[in-house]
Amino acid sequence: VLIDTTPLPDHIPKVDEIGCTSGPLMSASFFIGARCKAYNDDYMMCKEEAHGRGEFECMREGRKVTRCAASV
């Protein structure tokens, strides 16, 4: 397993990973989806507009989705 230890740029929000398996995430997905819809929509729109380059360009939006999901 390769782990990239390069720090992210400062403009990308810092957020811890959720740290749970797919079971709890699947059981909470309805609530996560309802509460985080706006963040998720922003992320998906960013990825669509990035034309295949969205993994890095949309990291800020992706981090917001992760932070919202962790708050549920």
All heavy atoms as TSV, in Angstrom:
chain	resi	resn	atom	element	x	y	z
A	1	VAL	N	N	0.841	-1.172	0.000
A	1	VAL	CA	C	0.000	0.000	0.000
A	1	VAL	C	C	0.886	1.235	0.000
A	1	VAL	O	O	1.770	1.365	0.837
A	1	VAL	CB	C	-0.923	0.005	1.238
A	1	VAL	CG1	C	-1.697	1.282	1.319
A	1	VAL	CG2	C	-1.815	-1.197	1.244
A	2	LEU	N	N	0.626	2.126	-0.917
A	2	LEU	CA	C	1.368	3.379	-0.996
A	2	LEU	C	C	0.561	4.488	-0.356
A	2	LEU	O	O	-0.633	4.619	-0.596
A	2	LEU	CB	C	1.654	3.734	-2.448
A	2	LEU	CG	C	2.523	2.740	-3.207
A	2	LEU	CD1	C	2.624	3.134	-4.657
A	2	LEU	CD2	C	3.893	2.659	-2.588
A	3	ILE	N	N	1.199	5.281	0.472
A	3	ILE	CA	C	0.552	6.405	1.121
A	3	ILE	C	C	1.316	7.665	0.752
A	3	ILE	O	O	2.520	7.752	0.990
A	3	ILE	CB	C	0.518	6.226	2.646
A	3	ILE	CG1	C	-0.295	4.981	2.998
A	3	ILE	CG2	C	-0.058	7.454	3.316
A	3	ILE	CD1	C	-0.259	4.624	4.460
A	4	ASP	N	N	0.608	8.616	0.173
A	4	ASP	CA	C	1.225	9.879	-0.207
A	4	ASP	C	C	1.229	10.799	1.015
A	4	ASP	O	O	0.181	11.148	1.544
A	4	ASP	CB	C	0.450	10.520	-1.350
A	4	ASP	CG	C	1.134	11.739	-1.905
A	4	ASP	OD1	O	2.239	12.088	-1.429
A	4	ASP	OD2	O	0.575	12.355	-2.838
A	5	THR	N	N	2.399	11.166	1.472
A	5	THR	CA	C	2.509	12.008	2.662
A	5	THR	C	C	2.647	13.490	2.319
A	5	THR	O	O	2.867	14.303	3.212
A	5	THR	CB	C	3.719	11.566	3.510
A	5	THR	OG1	O	4.900	11.643	2.702
A	5	THR	CG2	C	3.535	10.151	4.032
A	6	THR	N	N	2.490	13.835	1.064
A	6	THR	CA	C	2.576	15.232	0.654
A	6	THR	C	C	1.400	16.001	1.254
A	6	THR	O	O	0.249	15.596	1.089
A	6	THR	CB	C	2.519	15.347	-0.886
A	6	THR	OG1	O	3.532	14.521	-1.449
A	6	THR	CG2	C	2.704	16.781	-1.330
A	7	PRO	N	N	1.653	17.085	1.968
A	7	PRO	CA	C	0.540	17.836	2.559
A	7	PRO	C	C	-0.302	18.503	1.472
A	7	PRO	O	O	0.204	18.886	0.420
A	7	PRO	CB	C	1.221	18.874	3.444
A	7	PRO	CG	C	2.617	18.950	2.973
A	7	PRO	CD	C	2.942	17.655	2.294
A	8	LEU	N	N	-1.591	18.609	1.743
A	8	LEU	CA	C	-2.495	19.272	0.815
A	8	LEU	C	C	-2.296	20.774	0.882
A	8	LEU	O	O	-1.840	21.301	1.897
A	8	LEU	CB	C	-3.944	18.924	1.167
A	8	LEU	CG	C	-4.320	17.466	0.976
A	8	LEU	CD1	C	-5.729	17.216	1.518
A	8	LEU	CD2	C	-4.261	17.074	-0.478
A	9	PRO	N	N	-2.658	21.489	-0.181
A	9	PRO	CA	C	-2.556	22.953	-0.147
A	9	PRO	C	C	-3.442	23.538	0.957
A	9	PRO	O	O	-4.423	22.924	1.380
A	9	PRO	CB	C	-3.066	23.374	-1.529
A	9	PRO	CG	C	-2.944	22.168	-2.380
A	9	PRO	CD	C	-3.083	20.989	-1.481
A	10	ASP	N	N	-3.116	24.729	1.407
A	10	ASP	CA	C	-3.841	25.352	2.512
A	10	ASP	C	C	-5.286	25.696	2.171
A	10	ASP	O	O	-6.120	25.806	3.067
A	10	ASP	CB	C	-3.123	26.619	2.979
A	10	ASP	CG	C	-1.826	26.294	3.693
A	10	ASP	OD1	O	-1.720	25.184	4.261
A	10	ASP	OD2	O	-0.930	27.151	3.690
A	11	HIS	N	N	-5.610	25.882	0.883
A	11	HIS	CA	C	-6.974	26.263	0.529
A	11	HIS	C	C	-7.949	25.081	0.575
A	11	HIS	O	O	-9.149	25.273	0.456
A	11	HIS	CB	C	-7.017	26.931	-0.851
A	11	HIS	CG	C	-6.737	25.985	-1.980
A	11	HIS	ND1	N	-5.450	25.665	-2.360
A	11	HIS	CD2	C	-7.562	25.306	-2.797
A	11	HIS	CE1	C	-5.505	24.811	-3.373
A	11	HIS	NE2	N	-6.770	24.576	-3.655
A	12	ILE	N	N	-7.449	23.868	0.774
A	12	ILE	CA	C	-8.305	22.691	0.891
A	12	ILE	C	C	-8.561	22.455	2.373
A	12	ILE	O	O	-7.622	22.294	3.146
A	12	ILE	CB	C	-7.656	21.454	0.240
A	12	ILE	CG1	C	-7.495	21.707	-1.253
A	12	ILE	CG2	C	-8.489	20.211	0.488
A	12	ILE	CD1	C	-6.750	20.639	-1.987
A	13	PRO	N	N	-9.841	22.449	2.782
A	13	PRO	CA	C	-10.139	22.299	4.215
A	13	PRO	C	C	-9.616	20.988	4.777
A	13	PRO	O	O	-9.666	19.953	4.117
A	13	PRO	CB	C	-11.664	22.331	4.272
A	13	PRO	CG	C	-12.125	22.803	2.952
A	13	PRO	CD	C	-11.031	22.555	1.972
A	14	LYS	N	N	-9.135	21.036	5.999
A	14	LYS	CA	C	-8.658	19.832	6.679
A	14	LYS	C	C	-9.859	19.117	7.299
A	14	LYS	O	O	-10.719	19.745	7.903
A	14	LYS	CB	C	-7.677	20.197	7.779
A	14	LYS	CG	C	-6.595	21.162	7.331
A	14	LYS	CD	C	-5.283	20.493	7.157
A	14	LYS	CE	C	-4.159	21.434	6.816
A	14	LYS	NZ	N	-4.204	22.090	5.560
A	15	VAL	N	N	-9.920	17.799	7.126
A	15	VAL	CA	C	-11.010	17.012	7.693
A	15	VAL	C	C	-10.512	15.590	7.904
A	15	VAL	O	O	-9.754	15.062	7.106
A	15	VAL	CB	C	-12.261	17.044	6.784
A	15	VAL	CG1	C	-12.006	16.412	5.453
A	15	VAL	CG2	C	-13.445	16.394	7.445
A	16	ASP	N	N	-10.912	14.995	9.025
A	16	ASP	CA	C	-10.568	13.605	9.282
A	16	ASP	C	C	-11.474	12.695	8.477
A	16	ASP	O	O	-12.621	13.039	8.176
A	16	ASP	CB	C	-10.730	13.285	10.771
A	16	ASP	CG	C	-9.688	13.988	11.621
A	16	ASP	OD1	O	-8.590	14.237	11.110
A	16	ASP	OD2	O	-9.996	14.283	12.791
A	17	GLU	N	N	-10.953	11.530	8.129
A	17	GLU	CA	C	-11.778	10.548	7.437
A	17	GLU	C	C	-12.838	10.012	8.391
A	17	GLU	O	O	-12.695	10.071	9.609
A	17	GLU	CB	C	-10.897	9.407	6.911
A	17	GLU	CG	C	-9.907	9.847	5.851
A	17	GLU	CD	C	-10.562	10.409	4.606
A	17	GLU	OE1	O	-11.594	9.883	4.175
A	17	GLU	OE2	O	-10.031	11.395	4.072
A	18	ILE	N	N	-13.916	9.461	7.824
A	18	ILE	CA	C	-15.021	8.953	8.638
A	18	ILE	C	C	-14.541	7.816	9.534
A	18	ILE	O	O	-14.871	7.758	10.706
A	18	ILE	CB	C	-16.179	8.468	7.738
A	18	ILE	CG1	C	-16.722	9.632	6.893
A	18	ILE	CG2	C	-17.284	7.852	8.561
A	18	ILE	CD1	C	-17.471	10.659	7.645
A	19	GLY	N	N	-13.781	6.889	9.012
A	19	GLY	CA	C	-13.198	5.831	9.815
A	19	GLY	C	C	-14.153	4.730	10.215
A	19	GLY	O	O	-14.046	4.195	11.311
A	20	CYS	N	N	-15.097	4.390	9.355
A	20	CYS	CA	C	-15.973	3.257	9.658
A	20	CYS	C	C	-16.159	2.430	8.382
A	20	CYS	O	O	-15.835	2.866	7.294
A	20	CYS	CB	C	-17.303	3.708	10.239
A	20	CYS	SG	S	-18.352	4.598	9.108
A	21	THR	N	N	-16.689	1.253	8.548
A	21	THR	CA	C	-16.871	0.352	7.418
A	21	THR	C	C	-18.134	0.716	6.652
A	21	THR	O	O	-18.880	1.619	7.025
A	21	THR	CB	C	-16.957	-1.100	7.906
A	21	THR	OG1	O	-18.080	-1.217	8.784
A	21	THR	CG2	C	-15.686	-1.507	8.636
A	22	SER	N	N	-18.382	-0.018	5.578
A	22	SER	CA	C	-19.526	0.302	4.726
A	22	SER	C	C	-20.865	0.028	5.402
A	22	SER	O	O	-21.862	0.676	5.082
A	22	SER	CB	C	-19.433	-0.481	3.413
A	22	SER	OG	O	-19.470	-1.868	3.669
A	23	GLY	N	N	-20.925	-0.907	6.347
A	23	GLY	CA	C	-22.185	-1.229	7.008
A	23	GLY	C	C	-22.825	-0.038	7.704
A	23	GLY	O	O	-23.977	0.314	7.409
A	24	PRO	N	N	-22.104	0.615	8.627
A	24	PRO	CA	C	-22.683	1.796	9.267
A	24	PRO	C	C	-22.983	2.927	8.281
A	24	PRO	O	O	-23.974	3.639	8.431
A	24	PRO	CB	C	-21.617	2.227	10.274
A	24	PRO	CG	C	-20.816	1.008	10.527
A	24	PRO	CD	C	-20.850	0.214	9.258
A	25	LEU	N	N	-22.123	3.096	7.276
A	25	LEU	CA	C	-22.384	4.146	6.286
A	25	LEU	C	C	-23.647	3.850	5.485
A	25	LEU	O	O	-24.445	4.757	5.216
A	25	LEU	CB	C	-21.189	4.303	5.343
A	25	LEU	CG	C	-19.962	4.968	5.932
A	25	LEU	CD1	C	-18.832	4.958	4.922
A	25	LEU	CD2	C	-20.269	6.383	6.368
A	26	MET	N	N	-23.833	2.591	5.119
A	26	MET	CA	C	-25.039	2.226	4.366
A	26	MET	C	C	-26.297	2.411	5.219
A	26	MET	O	O	-27.318	2.882	4.735
A	26	MET	CB	C	-24.948	0.790	3.863
A	26	MET	CG	C	-23.930	0.593	2.766
A	26	MET	SD	S	-24.324	1.485	1.266
A	26	MET	CE	C	-25.681	0.501	0.671
A	27	SER	N	N	-26.228	2.052	6.490
A	27	SER	CA	C	-27.403	2.189	7.341
A	27	SER	C	C	-27.733	3.659	7.614
A	27	SER	O	O	-28.891	3.999	7.834
A	27	SER	CB	C	-27.228	1.426	8.649
A	27	SER	OG	O	-26.179	1.970	9.394
A	28	ALA	N	N	-26.744	4.515	7.588
A	28	ALA	CA	C	-26.979	5.942	7.821
A	28	ALA	C	C	-27.118	6.729	6.524
A	28	ALA	O	O	-27.321	7.941	6.565
A	28	ALA	CB	C	-25.838	6.519	8.648
A	29	SER	N	N	-27.033	6.064	5.373
A	29	SER	CA	C	-26.989	6.775	4.092
A	29	SER	C	C	-28.221	7.636	3.840
A	29	SER	O	O	-28.118	8.712	3.263
A	29	SER	CB	C	-26.786	5.790	2.947
A	29	SER	OG	O	-27.893	4.917	2.842
A	30	PHE	N	N	-29.401	7.178	4.269
A	30	PHE	CA	C	-30.612	7.967	4.071
A	30	PHE	C	C	-30.495	9.300	4.813
A	30	PHE	O	O	-30.813	10.364	4.276
A	30	PHE	CB	C	-31.840	7.189	4.554
A	30	PHE	CG	C	-33.118	7.969	4.462
A	30	PHE	CD1	C	-33.775	8.099	3.259
A	30	PHE	CD2	C	-33.646	8.596	5.583
A	30	PHE	CE1	C	-34.943	8.832	3.164
A	30	PHE	CE2	C	-34.817	9.329	5.501
A	30	PHE	CZ	C	-35.468	9.441	4.292
A	31	PHE	N	N	-30.014	9.256	6.057
A	31	PHE	CA	C	-29.902	10.457	6.866
A	31	PHE	C	C	-28.762	11.350	6.379
A	31	PHE	O	O	-28.886	12.573	6.363
A	31	PHE	CB	C	-29.693	10.074	8.340
A	31	PHE	CG	C	-30.792	9.193	8.856
A	31	PHE	CD1	C	-30.592	7.830	9.002
A	31	PHE	CD2	C	-32.036	9.712	9.163
A	31	PHE	CE1	C	-31.597	7.008	9.462
A	31	PHE	CE2	C	-33.060	8.905	9.626
A	31	PHE	CZ	C	-32.840	7.551	9.773
A	32	ILE	N	N	-27.656	10.723	5.989
A	32	ILE	CA	C	-26.532	11.487	5.443
A	32	ILE	C	C	-26.960	12.183	4.155
A	32	ILE	O	O	-26.676	13.368	3.952
A	32	ILE	CB	C	-25.316	10.571	5.194
A	32	ILE	CG1	C	-24.741	10.078	6.518
A	32	ILE	CG2	C	-24.241	11.298	4.392
A	32	ILE	CD1	C	-23.676	9.008	6.366
A	33	GLY	N	N	-27.668	11.453	3.289
A	33	GLY	CA	C	-28.120	12.029	2.026
A	33	GLY	C	C	-29.069	13.198	2.219
A	33	GLY	O	O	-28.990	14.204	1.516
A	34	ALA	N	N	-29.965	13.080	3.178
A	34	ALA	CA	C	-30.930	14.149	3.431
A	34	ALA	C	C	-30.247	15.390	4.005
A	34	ALA	O	O	-30.533	16.519	3.601
A	34	ALA	CB	C	-32.019	13.657	4.386
A	35	ARG	N	N	-29.333	15.176	4.938
A	35	ARG	CA	C	-28.695	16.308	5.603
A	35	ARG	C	C	-27.618	16.958	4.744
A	35	ARG	O	O	-27.395	18.166	4.812
A	35	ARG	CB	C	-28.088	15.841	6.916
A	35	ARG	CG	C	-27.501	16.968	7.721
A	35	ARG	CD	C	-27.198	16.526	9.111
A	35	ARG	NE	N	-26.624	17.603	9.882
A	35	ARG	CZ	C	-26.253	17.476	11.114
A	35	ARG	NH1	N	-26.400	16.331	11.732
A	35	ARG	NH2	N	-25.734	18.485	11.752
A	36	CYS	N	N	-26.936	16.184	3.913
A	36	CYS	CA	C	-25.779	16.681	3.163
A	36	CYS	C	C	-26.074	16.872	1.678
A	36	CYS	O	O	-25.142	16.960	0.881
A	36	CYS	CB	C	-24.610	15.715	3.353
A	36	CYS	SG	S	-24.172	15.443	5.076
A	37	LYS	N	N	-27.330	16.948	1.299
A	37	LYS	CA	C	-27.703	17.030	-0.122
A	37	LYS	C	C	-27.059	18.230	-0.818
A	37	LYS	O	O	-26.536	18.106	-1.915
A	37	LYS	CB	C	-29.215	17.080	-0.274
A	37	LYS	CG	C	-29.667	17.081	-1.716
A	37	LYS	CD	C	-31.166	17.052	-1.800
A	37	LYS	CE	C	-31.729	17.020	-3.191
A	37	LYS	NZ	N	-30.898	17.244	-4.300
A	38	ALA	N	N	-27.093	19.384	-0.188
A	38	ALA	CA	C	-26.535	20.585	-0.830
A	38	ALA	C	C	-25.040	20.434	-1.090
A	38	ALA	O	O	-24.552	20.781	-2.177
A	38	ALA	CB	C	-26.802	21.812	0.045
A	39	TYR	N	N	-24.302	19.894	-0.118
A	39	TYR	CA	C	-22.862	19.696	-0.294
A	39	TYR	C	C	-22.578	18.652	-1.369
A	39	TYR	O	O	-21.663	18.803	-2.183
A	39	TYR	CB	C	-22.210	19.256	1.018
A	39	TYR	CG	C	-22.317	20.286	2.107
A	39	TYR	CD1	C	-23.106	20.059	3.225
A	39	TYR	CD2	C	-21.629	21.490	2.028
A	39	TYR	CE1	C	-23.209	21.002	4.230
A	39	TYR	CE2	C	-21.719	22.434	3.027
A	39	TYR	CZ	C	-22.512	22.184	4.128
A	39	TYR	OH	O	-22.612	23.117	5.114
A	40	ASN	N	N	-23.384	17.593	-1.360
A	40	ASN	CA	C	-23.206	16.535	-2.345
A	40	ASN	C	C	-23.506	17.046	-3.752
A	40	ASN	O	O	-22.802	16.718	-4.705
A	40	ASN	CB	C	-24.105	15.346	-1.997
A	40	ASN	CG	C	-23.550	14.041	-2.463
A	40	ASN	OD1	O	-22.393	13.954	-2.844
A	40	ASN	ND2	N	-24.374	13.015	-2.437
A	41	ASP	N	N	-24.559	17.854	-3.890
A	41	ASP	CA	C	-24.891	18.419	-5.196
A	41	ASP	C	C	-23.778	19.319	-5.707
A	41	ASP	O	O	-23.434	19.283	-6.890
A	41	ASP	CB	C	-26.210	19.192	-5.125
A	41	ASP	CG	C	-27.416	18.292	-4.964
A	41	ASP	OD1	O	-27.291	17.061	-5.172
A	41	ASP	OD2	O	-28.504	18.818	-4.630
A	42	ASP	N	N	-23.195	20.137	-4.816
A	42	ASP	CA	C	-22.066	20.991	-5.210
A	42	ASP	C	C	-20.885	20.163	-5.690
A	42	ASP	O	O	-20.244	20.482	-6.696
A	42	ASP	CB	C	-21.615	21.870	-4.041
A	42	ASP	CG	C	-22.581	22.995	-3.745
A	42	ASP	OD1	O	-23.438	23.285	-4.599
A	42	ASP	OD2	O	-22.462	23.581	-2.658
A	43	TYR	N	N	-20.593	19.067	-4.982
A	43	TYR	CA	C	-19.479	18.194	-5.353
A	43	TYR	C	C	-19.722	17.539	-6.720
A	43	TYR	O	O	-18.837	17.525	-7.570
A	43	TYR	CB	C	-19.277	17.132	-4.272
A	43	TYR	CG	C	-18.209	16.130	-4.607
A	43	TYR	CD1	C	-16.875	16.503	-4.660
A	43	TYR	CD2	C	-18.527	14.804	-4.867
A	43	TYR	CE1	C	-15.886	15.584	-4.973
A	43	TYR	CE2	C	-17.542	13.887	-5.177
A	43	TYR	CZ	C	-16.233	14.286	-5.225
A	43	TYR	OH	O	-15.253	13.379	-5.536
A	44	MET	N	N	-20.918	17.024	-6.917
A	44	MET	CA	C	-21.219	16.360	-8.189
A	44	MET	C	C	-21.203	17.355	-9.346
A	44	MET	O	O	-20.741	17.030	-10.441
A	44	MET	CB	C	-22.566	15.641	-8.111
A	44	MET	CG	C	-22.583	14.497	-7.107
A	44	MET	SD	S	-21.253	13.297	-7.323
A	44	MET	CE	C	-21.750	12.544	-8.842
A	45	MET	N	N	-21.681	18.574	-9.128
A	45	MET	CA	C	-21.653	19.587	-10.175
A	45	MET	C	C	-20.209	19.967	-10.499
A	45	MET	O	O	-19.849	20.136	-11.666
A	45	MET	CB	C	-22.440	20.819	-9.748
A	45	MET	CG	C	-22.551	21.857	-10.836
A	45	MET	SD	S	-23.713	23.199	-10.529
A	45	MET	CE	C	-23.384	23.643	-8.852
A	46	CYS	N	N	-19.374	20.074	-9.482
A	46	CYS	CA	C	-17.964	20.384	-9.696
A	46	CYS	C	C	-17.296	19.297	-10.532
A	46	CYS	O	O	-16.562	19.587	-11.467
A	46	CYS	CB	C	-17.253	20.550	-8.356
A	46	CYS	SG	S	-15.490	20.904	-8.498
A	47	LYS	N	N	-17.543	18.037	-10.184
A	47	LYS	CA	C	-16.937	16.930	-10.936
A	47	LYS	C	C	-17.405	16.915	-12.379
A	47	LYS	O	O	-16.631	16.634	-13.294
A	47	LYS	CB	C	-17.255	15.597	-10.265
A	47	LYS	CG	C	-16.402	15.350	-9.033
A	47	LYS	CD	C	-16.532	13.955	-8.541
A	47	LYS	CE	C	-15.858	13.049	-9.509
A	47	LYS	NZ	N	-15.420	11.783	-8.998
A	48	GLU	N	N	-18.680	17.237	-12.603
A	48	GLU	CA	C	-19.209	17.256	-13.965
A	48	GLU	C	C	-18.566	18.380	-14.777
A	48	GLU	O	O	-18.232	18.196	-15.945
A	48	GLU	CB	C	-20.724	17.451	-13.913
A	48	GLU	CG	C	-21.389	17.348	-15.266
A	48	GLU	CD	C	-22.896	17.445	-15.148
A	48	GLU	OE1	O	-23.466	16.721	-14.306
A	48	GLU	OE2	O	-23.485	18.246	-15.893
A	49	GLU	N	N	-18.375	19.527	-14.155
A	49	GLU	CA	C	-17.772	20.669	-14.851
A	49	GLU	C	C	-16.271	20.503	-15.056
A	49	GLU	O	O	-15.690	21.162	-15.906
A	49	GLU	CB	C	-18.055	21.951	-14.070
A	49	GLU	CG	C	-19.508	22.341	-14.077
A	49	GLU	CD	C	-19.817	23.494	-13.138
A	49	GLU	OE1	O	-18.911	23.905	-12.364
A	49	GLU	OE2	O	-20.956	23.974	-13.173
A	50	ALA	N	N	-15.633	19.623	-14.293
A	50	ALA	CA	C	-14.178	19.442	-14.379
A	50	ALA	C	C	-13.776	18.526	-15.529
A	50	ALA	O	O	-12.592	18.435	-15.843
A	50	ALA	CB	C	-13.635	18.892	-13.067
A	51	HIS	N	N	-14.726	17.823	-16.144
A	51	HIS	CA	C	-14.468	16.961	-17.307
A	51	HIS	C	C	-13.326	15.973	-17.060
A	51	HIS	O	O	-12.334	15.946	-17.781
A	51	HIS	CB	C	-14.163	17.793	-18.545
A	51	HIS	CG	C	-15.253	18.748	-18.905
A	51	HIS	ND1	N	-16.495	18.318	-19.333
A	51	HIS	CD2	C	-15.320	20.098	-18.863
A	51	HIS	CE1	C	-17.263	19.369	-19.564
A	51	HIS	NE2	N	-16.563	20.463	-19.280
A	52	GLY	N	N	-13.470	15.175	-15.992
A	52	GLY	CA	C	-12.496	14.118	-15.731
A	52	GLY	C	C	-11.328	14.510	-14.857
A	52	GLY	O	O	-10.512	13.679	-14.507
A	53	ARG	N	N	-11.207	15.779	-14.505
A	53	ARG	CA	C	-10.113	16.234	-13.655
A	53	ARG	C	C	-10.612	16.567	-12.254
A	53	ARG	O	O	-9.938	17.241	-11.492
A	53	ARG	CB	C	-9.462	17.477	-14.260
A	53	ARG	CG	C	-8.903	17.268	-15.638
A	53	ARG	CD	C	-8.269	18.547	-16.179
A	53	ARG	NE	N	-9.020	19.759	-15.891
A	53	ARG	CZ	C	-9.968	20.281	-16.662
A	53	ARG	NH1	N	-10.298	19.686	-17.789
A	53	ARG	NH2	N	-10.583	21.390	-16.329
A	54	GLY	N	N	-11.790	16.085	-11.898
A	54	GLY	CA	C	-12.451	16.502	-10.672
A	54	GLY	C	C	-11.896	15.970	-9.384
A	54	GLY	O	O	-12.201	16.507	-8.329
A	55	GLU	N	N	-11.098	14.914	-9.412
A	55	GLU	CA	C	-10.621	14.340	-8.162
A	55	GLU	C	C	-9.817	15.350	-7.358
A	55	GLU	O	O	-9.970	15.453	-6.153
A	55	GLU	CB	C	-9.784	13.077	-8.409
A	55	GLU	CG	C	-10.607	11.858	-8.732
A	55	GLU	CD	C	-11.258	11.907	-10.107
A	55	GLU	OE1	O	-10.751	12.632	-10.989
A	55	GLU	OE2	O	-12.268	11.233	-10.282
A	56	PHE	N	N	-8.947	16.101	-7.999
A	56	PHE	CA	C	-8.166	17.086	-7.267
A	56	PHE	C	C	-8.841	18.450	-7.259
A	56	PHE	O	O	-8.861	19.131	-6.246
A	56	PHE	CB	C	-6.756	17.204	-7.840
A	56	PHE	CG	C	-5.868	18.073	-7.004
A	56	PHE	CD1	C	-5.374	17.610	-5.803
A	56	PHE	CD2	C	-5.551	19.351	-7.400
A	56	PHE	CE1	C	-4.569	18.417	-5.010
A	56	PHE	CE2	C	-4.748	20.165	-6.624
A	56	PHE	CZ	C	-4.254	19.700	-5.418
A	57	GLU	N	N	-9.401	18.838	-8.390
A	57	GLU	CA	C	-10.009	20.164	-8.492
A	57	GLU	C	C	-11.217	20.317	-7.583
A	57	GLU	O	O	-11.551	21.425	-7.174
A	57	GLU	CB	C	-10.385	20.465	-9.941
A	57	GLU	CG	C	-9.185	20.626	-10.841
A	57	GLU	CD	C	-9.570	20.984	-12.256
A	57	GLU	OE1	O	-10.733	21.328	-12.498
A	57	GLU	OE2	O	-8.681	20.919	-13.118
A	58	CYS	N	N	-11.879	19.225	-7.264
A	58	CYS	CA	C	-13.087	19.285	-6.441
A	58	CYS	C	C	-12.847	18.774	-5.022
A	58	CYS	O	O	-13.794	18.422	-4.323
A	58	CYS	CB	C	-14.198	18.485	-7.108
A	58	CYS	SG	S	-14.610	19.093	-8.756
A	59	MET	N	N	-11.597	18.747	-4.608
A	59	MET	CA	C	-11.288	18.213	-3.285
A	59	MET	C	C	-11.900	19.068	-2.181
A	59	MET	O	O	-12.345	18.551	-1.157
A	59	MET	CB	C	-9.783	18.092	-3.085
A	59	MET	CG	C	-9.442	17.193	-1.928
A	59	MET	SD	S	-7.703	16.794	-1.862
A	59	MET	CE	C	-7.571	15.658	-3.213
A	60	ARG	N	N	-11.985	20.353	-2.385
A	60	ARG	CA	C	-12.592	21.225	-1.376
A	60	ARG	C	C	-14.055	20.836	-1.162
A	60	ARG	O	O	-14.504	20.687	-0.027
A	60	ARG	CB	C	-12.496	22.678	-1.801
A	60	ARG	CG	C	-13.271	23.616	-0.885
A	60	ARG	CD	C	-13.160	25.025	-1.321
A	60	ARG	NE	N	-11.846	25.507	-0.887
A	60	ARG	CZ	C	-11.373	26.686	-1.170
A	60	ARG	NH1	N	-12.053	27.517	-1.892
A	60	ARG	NH2	N	-10.196	27.056	-0.728
A	61	GLU	N	N	-14.797	20.638	-2.245
A	61	GLU	CA	C	-16.194	20.240	-2.130
A	61	GLU	C	C	-16.323	18.839	-1.533
A	61	GLU	O	O	-17.222	18.577	-0.745
A	61	GLU	CB	C	-16.890	20.302	-3.494
A	61	GLU	CG	C	-17.124	21.699	-4.008
A	61	GLU	CD	C	-15.903	22.325	-4.673
A	61	GLU	OE1	O	-14.855	21.650	-4.764
A	61	GLU	OE2	O	-16.005	23.489	-5.091
A	62	GLY	N	N	-15.415	17.947	-1.912
A	62	GLY	CA	C	-15.436	16.597	-1.372
A	62	GLY	C	C	-15.179	16.570	0.115
A	62	GLY	O	O	-15.792	15.792	0.862
A	63	ARG	N	N	-14.286	17.428	0.582
A	63	ARG	CA	C	-14.014	17.508	2.013
A	63	ARG	C	C	-15.229	18.034	2.772
A	63	ARG	O	O	-15.496	17.624	3.891
A	63	ARG	CB	C	-12.805	18.405	2.283
A	63	ARG	CG	C	-11.500	17.844	1.751
A	63	ARG	CD	C	-11.078	16.680	2.626
A	63	ARG	NE	N	-9.905	16.024	2.112
A	63	ARG	CZ	C	-8.762	15.950	2.758
A	63	ARG	NH1	N	-8.620	16.490	3.947
A	63	ARG	NH2	N	-7.750	15.310	2.239
A	64	LYS	N	N	-15.968	18.935	2.167
A	64	LYS	CA	C	-17.182	19.446	2.809
A	64	LYS	C	C	-18.223	18.327	2.943
A	64	LYS	O	O	-18.916	18.237	3.965
A	64	LYS	CB	C	-17.758	20.615	2.017
A	64	LYS	CG	C	-16.925	21.865	2.115
A	64	LYS	CD	C	-17.503	22.967	1.253
A	64	LYS	CE	C	-16.608	24.195	1.275
A	64	LYS	NZ	N	-17.117	25.247	0.393
A	65	VAL	N	N	-18.320	17.469	1.926
A	65	VAL	CA	C	-19.233	16.327	1.999
A	65	VAL	C	C	-18.809	15.386	3.130
A	65	VAL	O	O	-19.644	14.934	3.926
A	65	VAL	CB	C	-19.280	15.560	0.654
A	65	VAL	CG1	C	-20.077	14.286	0.783
A	65	VAL	CG2	C	-19.876	16.440	-0.435
A	66	THR	N	N	-17.511	15.102	3.226
A	66	THR	CA	C	-17.019	14.228	4.281
A	66	THR	C	C	-17.272	14.829	5.655
A	66	THR	O	O	-17.704	14.133	6.581
A	66	THR	CB	C	-15.512	13.959	4.108
A	66	THR	OG1	O	-15.295	13.419	2.803
A	66	THR	CG2	C	-14.989	13.004	5.144
A	67	ARG	N	N	-17.030	16.111	5.812
A	67	ARG	CA	C	-17.264	16.770	7.098
A	67	ARG	C	C	-18.746	16.722	7.473
A	67	ARG	O	O	-19.096	16.467	8.623
A	67	ARG	CB	C	-16.784	18.222	7.041
A	67	ARG	CG	C	-16.808	18.887	8.388
A	67	ARG	CD	C	-16.308	20.314	8.373
A	67	ARG	NE	N	-15.032	20.425	7.696
A	67	ARG	CZ	C	-14.703	21.442	6.901
A	67	ARG	NH1	N	-15.548	22.403	6.685
A	67	ARG	NH2	N	-13.532	21.480	6.324
A	68	CYS	N	N	-19.617	16.926	6.497
A	68	CYS	CA	C	-21.051	16.859	6.762
A	68	CYS	C	C	-21.459	15.447	7.159
A	68	CYS	O	O	-22.227	15.244	8.112
A	68	CYS	CB	C	-21.828	17.320	5.528
A	68	CYS	SG	S	-23.600	17.270	5.758
A	69	ALA	N	N	-20.964	14.448	6.444
A	69	ALA	CA	C	-21.309	13.052	6.763
A	69	ALA	C	C	-20.826	12.681	8.151
A	69	ALA	O	O	-21.521	11.959	8.892
A	69	ALA	CB	C	-20.713	12.109	5.721
A	70	ALA	N	N	-19.681	13.184	8.556
A	70	ALA	CA	C	-19.163	12.879	9.894
A	70	ALA	C	C	-20.015	13.516	10.974
A	70	ALA	O	O	-20.088	13.025	12.096
A	70	ALA	CB	C	-17.716	13.350	10.012
A	71	SER	N	N	-20.685	14.614	10.639
A	71	SER	CA	C	-21.512	15.295	11.641
A	71	SER	C	C	-22.842	14.598	11.876
A	71	SER	O	O	-23.514	14.874	12.862
A	71	SER	CB	C	-21.767	16.748	11.226
A	71	SER	OG	O	-22.666	16.809	10.144
A	72	VAL	N	N	-23.222	13.697	10.955
A	72	VAL	CA	C	-24.480	12.953	11.128
A	72	VAL	C	C	-24.213	11.855	12.094
A	72	VAL	O	O	-24.702	11.488	13.000
A	72	VAL	CB	C	-24.983	12.378	9.790
A	72	VAL	CG1	C	-26.205	11.524	9.989
A	72	VAL	CG2	C	-25.265	13.495	8.806
